[in-house]
Amino acid sequence: MKLVVDATARRRFGAWIDEIARIEFAVTPGEPTPQGYYTDLLGPPGSERDRALDKYVRYYLDLFELAGSPPRSLRVLEAGTGFGLGLVLLAALGAEHASGVEIVPWQVDFARLAKSSLPDDYSSRVEPVVGDVGELPYPSESFDVVLSLEAISHYLDYPPFLDEAHRVLRPGGVLVISDGNNGLNPLRRRATHQIWASHEVDPRTDAIERPNSPWLFVPKRERIVAETDPTLDPEVVHELALRTSGMVRLQIEEAVRTYVERGTFPDSRYRPGTLTVHPDQEMVMERLFNPFALAREVAGHGFDVRVRGHWGGANGSRLIRVANGLLASASRATMVTARGFRIAAFKPQTLDRRGLPPHGG
């Protein structure tokens, strides 16, 4: 199925983005901004924004091609919706309802402001909520499509999400996963290891390329340690911050209490090549996946699964799109060269007594 861009929907989305780009939003200090995430999409009007709009629309339509259905009249859930612009686009494309779950409350605050910029008949279709994708706040069989777009690599614990996605999808519904963290590609793997290392640089001893980067985790853990016990010596605060890599706030607070009670430091220093964890937002940063192994996991949760490599094409270049299609058709052999991957997981219309597809998953 090939989906073409509806010119009216594209103009509608562009007009809404013009309004959303004007939103004044109190950004949480030290955290990413909507403009930082969507530099071109929320940038000044002009050719760069137009290209970003076209690319964003094409990206979503490509995913619905993979799902085998246009978004019009569907109930769609985006798991890890961020600032909510995907929900706005889904409304523009005619989705009956576009729900989004996001664990970061202030990102949902922006998504709600974006929703309020839409005309009432479209705003009513958009529902961003604060929540955990491992405990989705929806009844069973309430969605036609569940999207996880550049998000599953950030879930702190992703298997519960697969169970939840299966639960909230109607029979015949589709889970679509799109992610750029292809661990089979050695170049992507090397680049991701460098990203992890950049999160854990020590401001006291290491040269920092971007001192105000929101992705420096040692200072974030220092703040949590100091908030947990303001009486601690700054040197102890720093040492605890270094020794709590990979922990979220509750774990850091417990480590501080253990230190105060027993005088023992935790043993969780950062080690090169280790997946990093955002201590405030309870998410991991760019988990690498073997796409075929992930596809087998998804199948084990009761889905019929297709997995394909992804090399590009949302910019509309015919040559790149043709090349992407050819490479994707041979993904078993070409995945090691892919920038990312896409999985379409279909909830069967009928299940056996174990709750699995008739062929056993």
N, C-alpha and C positions, 0 to 999 in steps of 0.2 A: 504494500500500500504506500503510495506516494502522496504526501500532504503538501499542498501548495499554500503559500502565504496569502491569507485573505487581506486585501488592501484596506478594507474598512476596519478590520480588527487591528491591523498594524497602525493606522492613523489614530484609532481610539487609544491604543496603548501609548503612542507617542505623546498625545495630548495629556494623558494622565501623568506621564513621566515629567512633562513640563511643570505640572503642578507640584508633584512630589519633590522635584529638585529645589523648590523654593521653601520647603519645610525648614523651619528653624528648630534644631534639635539639640538639647543639652547632652553632649557626649560624655560618657563616663570617663573620667581622667585615666589616662594610661591604657585605654582600650581602643579597638578599631572604630572607625567612623563609617557611616553609610557611604560617604564619598570615597573613602579609602577602598572599600570593597568594590564599589561600582564607579571607578574613576571616570570612565567615558560615558557611561549610561546616565550618571547624574551630573556630568560636567556641563560646560556652557553649551547652549544651542549651537548647532552647526554640523558640519560633515562628520566629525568624530562621533558625536552623539547619534547621528543618523545611522552610521555604520554599526555602532554598538547596539542600537535598537534592532536593526535587521539581524544581527548575529544572535542576539538573545532570543528573538522570536524563532529563528531557524533552529536553534539548539533545542528548544522545547518541542517543536514540531517533529524533529528527528526522533526524539524519545517516544513520542506518541506513535510515530511510524513503527518503532520497535514493538510498542505495545499492541499494535494492530488496530488502533481506533483513534479517530480525531477526538480532541478534548470536548467538543461541543456536547452539551447536555449530560456530561459525566459528573459524578461526585468524586473529587480528587483530594487526596491527602498528601501534603508535602512534609516529610519527617526530617526536621532540621531545616526550617524555612528561613533562618537568619533574619534579615531585615524585611522580608516579606514581599519583595518585588516579583518573585515568581508567582505568588498568589494573585497579584494585580494582573499579571500577564494572563494567567489562567482565566480570570474573569473576562478579560478583553477577548480571549479566544472562544468564549461562549460556554465555559464550564458551568454546570448547574450550581455547583458549590465547590469552593476551594478552601479547605481547612489547612492550617499549618501549625505544627508543634515545634517549639523552640525552647531549649533549656535556659537560654540567657534572657532574663526578664527585660533588660533595657533594649534589646534588639526587638522584642515583641512590642515594646512601647512605640518604637519607630514604625513597625509594621501596622500598628493600629492608627497612627497618624496618616500613613499612606492610604490605608483603607478609607479614612474619613475624607480624603481628597477625591474619591470617586463619586459619581452620581448615585443617588440612593438605590436605584434598581440594580446597580452593580455592586455597590458597597455591601448590600445585604447578602451577597453570595460569598463574601470573603470573611474568614474566621481565623485570625492568628491567636494562638493560646500558648501560655507558658506550660511546659510539661516535659516529661521524660519519654523518649520514644520506646523505652522498655516497658512502659505502663501507659499505653495510649488511652486518653479519656473519651473513648467512643464505644458505642454498642457494636456487637459482632455484626459482620456482613453489612456494613454501612457505607462502603466505598467501592467504586469501580476500579480506581487506579491508586496505588500508593507510590510516591516518588521519593527516592533517596538520592539527591543530586549533590555530589561532592560532600557528602555528609557521613556515610557509613564509616569512613576513615577517621571520623572524629567522635563517634559514639564511644563512651567509656567502656561499654559492654554491649556488643552488637548482637549476639545470639538471641537475647530476649526480644529484640526488635523484630527478628525474623518470625518468631512465634506470634507477636502482636500484629505484624503485617498480615500474616495468614488469617488471623482471627477477624480483623476488621474488613477484609476483602470479601465481597460477595463471591459465590461460586462462579468461576469464569473470569474473575477479576485478575488484575496484573500488578505485580510489584516490579518497578523499574529502578535499577541501580546504575548510576553513572558516576565514575570516579577516575581521577587521574593518577592514583597511587598504585601503578602496576609494578609489583615487586619482581616480576620476571624480566623486566627491562633493566639491564645493568646500569644504564645511564640515569634512569629515573631513581633507581635504588641509591646510587652514589649521591645524587643531588638531594634526596630526602635525608640521607645520613648527615649531610652538611647542614640541612635545615634544623635537624634535631640538635646538632652541636651548637648552632647559633642561639638556640633557646636557652642554653645552659651556660653561657659564658659568665664568668665572674667579674662584675664591674670593678672589683678591687685589683685584679691582677691581669685581666685580658683586655686587649684593644677591642673596642666596640665600634663597629661601623656606623650604627644608628643608635645613639644613646637614648633617644626617646621612643624607641621601638616598643610597641605593645606586646611584643613576643619575647621579652626578657623575663625569665621565670624566677631567677634567683632574687631579684628585688621584690617580686610579688610574694615569694615565700617569706622574705624578711619582714614584710609588712604584716603578714598573717601571724608570724611568730611574736612580733612585738605587740600586736593587738591581743594575743592570747595571754601574754604575761609582760606587762609594761615595765616590770622591775628588773628584767634581765639585762645583763651587761651587753652593750652593742657587739662585742666580739663573740659572745655566746649566741646572740641573735643571728649573726652572720654564719657561724659554724652550723647552727641548726638548719639554716636555710640551705646550706650546701649539702647537708646530710638528709634532706627530705625530698630529694628529686624523685619525681614519679608519684608524688602524693597529692591528694586533693585536700581541701581545707580541713575537713573533719579529721583526716589522718594526721595532718600537720599539728592540729591542736592537741590530739592525743599524744603525739611524740613530744610536744613541749611539756605536757603534764607529766609524762614519764620522766623526762629529764629533771624537772623540778623535784619530783618525789624521790628519784633514785640516783640522780646525777649521771645517768648513762645516756650517751648520744645514740640516735638511730644510725643504722648502717645502710643508708640509701643514697650514696653519692652517685652522680651521673657517670655512666660508662659509655664511651663512644659506641655508636651503633644501636643505642637504646631508644625506644619510642618515648617521646616526651609527653608530659601531662600538664595541661593548664590548671593551676591550683585553684583558681577562683571559679572557672566555668565548668569544672568537672567534665572535661573532654580531653581526648588524646589528640595529638597533633600529627596528622598525615600518616596514619597506620598504613603500612605496605601490605598489599594482598597478592597472593597467587590467584589470579582470576578464576582458574579452573578449580582450585581448592575451595574458594568461596562459593562457586556455583554448586559444588557437591554439597557444601553445608546448607545452602539455600534449598536444594532438592530434598535434603533430609528433614526439612521443616514442612514438607508436604506440597512442594511446588514442582511443576514441569518447567524446566529451565533451559534457556538459550544464553550462551555467552559469546561475546564478540569483542575483538580488539577495536580500539578507536585511535585514528591518526589525525583527525581534523575534518573540516569541511563546513562548519557552521558559518564561516565568512562568505559562503555562497560560491566560491570558486568551483567551476564545473570540473576542472582537471583534478583538484584535490578530492572532490566528492566521489568522482569515479574511482580514483586510486584508493580511497578509503573503503569503498564498497568491495573492490577486488581483494584488498588485503584482508578485510573482515571476513570474507567468504572462506578464507584459508587460515582462520585464527589459530587453529591448533598448531600450525607451523610458524605463523608470523607474529604471534603474541609477544615474543621477546623484543620486538621492535616497536610495539605500540606505545603511544604516549599514555593511554588510559584504557579503560574497558567499560563495557556495558553489559548488563544482565537483564533479561526479561524473564520473569518468573510468573507462571500462570497457575492460579489456583484452580484445580480441576472442578468440573461440574459435578462429578461424583467422586466419593472417597470410599475406600474399603473399610473394614471394621477397625483397623488400626488408625484411621484418620489419614491414610496416605493415598496417593493416586493409585488407580487400579493396578498399574504395573510395578508398584512398590517404591516409587520415587526415584 
